[in-house]
Amino acid sequence: MFFILRCLFWLGLVYLALPLSGLDWRADVTDAQQAVQEAAGERVKDWCLKDPATCAKNAAEAADLLGLLPPQKGTSQNTLQPGDLKPTWRGHSETARPSRG
């Protein structure tokens, strides 16, 4: 019983210590999110100034992964061989059949 009273006491102190004006926590989260985005943007900008070729390559790959670029039509590399284009045989194998005799 004494344990419950102690827990209620400490939880009450924590509750009283919470700011009542902080009811609009979404604004705080939005401000923090904007600060993180700005900091990340500055780091990427600095990195791209140091190595523009790698930056352009990585930006194109990221945009492709995130689906920001429209799919490119007709960009096949034609790397398949004629044997790759043949359908696979799905019937019974001749060696798997028991011999009749």
C-alpha positions in Angstrom: 0.0 0.0 0.0 2.8 2.4 0.9 4.4 1.7 -2.5 1.3 2.8 -4.3 1.2 6.0 -2.3 4.8 6.8 -3.1 4.1 6.1 -6.8 1.1 8.5 -6.7 3.2 11.1 -5.0 6.0 11.1 -7.5 3.6 10.9 -10.5 1.8 13.9 -9.1 5.0 15.8 -8.9 5.9 14.9 -12.5 2.4 16.0 -13.6 2.7 19.3 -11.8 6.1 19.9 -13.4 4.7 19.6 -16.9 4.1 22.9 -18.6 0.5 23.7 -19.2 1.3 26.1 -22.0 2.8 23.3 -24.0 -0.5 22.0 -25.3 0.4 22.9 -28.8 3.2 20.2 -29.2 2.6 19.9 -32.9 4.2 23.3 -33.5 7.3 22.2 -31.5 7.5 19.0 -33.6 7.2 21.0 -36.8 9.9 23.4 -35.7 12.2 20.6 -34.9 11.5 18.8 -38.2 12.3 22.0 -40.1 15.5 22.4 -38.2 16.6 18.9 -39.0 15.7 19.3 -42.7 17.7 22.6 -42.9 20.7 21.0 -41.2 20.6 18.0 -43.5 20.2 20.3 -46.6 23.3 22.2 -45.5 25.4 19.1 -45.1 24.3 17.8 -48.5 25.0 21.1 -50.1 28.5 21.2 -48.6 29.2 17.6 -49.7 28.0 18.4 -53.2 30.3 21.4 -53.5 33.3 19.1 -52.6 32.4 16.3 -55.1 29.8 17.4 -57.7 30.2 14.3 -59.9 29.4 11.8 -57.1 26.7 14.1 -55.9 24.9 14.1 -59.2 25.1 10.3 -59.5 23.8 9.8 -56.0 21.0 12.3 -56.5 19.8 10.5 -59.6 19.9 7.2 -57.8 18.0 8.5 -54.8 15.4 10.1 -57.0 15.0 6.8 -58.9 14.7 4.9 -55.6 12.2 7.3 -54.2 10.1 7.2 -57.3 10.6 10.9 -58.0 11.6 10.4 -61.7 9.1 9.1 -64.2 9.9 5.6 -65.6 12.1 5.8 -68.7 10.6 4.0 -71.7 12.7 2.2 -74.2 15.9 2.2 -72.2 16.6 -1.6 -72.5 20.2 -2.7 -72.5 19.5 -5.8 -74.6 21.7 -8.0 -72.5 19.6 -11.2 -72.9 21.0 -13.9 -75.0 18.7 -15.9 -77.4 18.9 -18.9 -75.0 17.6 -16.7 -72.2 14.5 -15.8 -74.2 13.4 -19.4 -74.7 10.7 -20.6 -72.3 11.7 -23.2 -69.8 10.4 -26.8 -70.4 7.8 -27.6 -67.8 6.9 -31.1 -68.9 8.2 -34.4 -67.5 11.9 -35.1 -68.0 12.7 -38.1 -70.2 15.3 -39.3 -67.7 12.8 -39.3 -64.8 10.5 -41.8 -66.5 10.9 -45.4 -65.6 11.9 -47.6 -68.5 9.5 -50.1 -69.9 10.8 -53.3 -71.0 
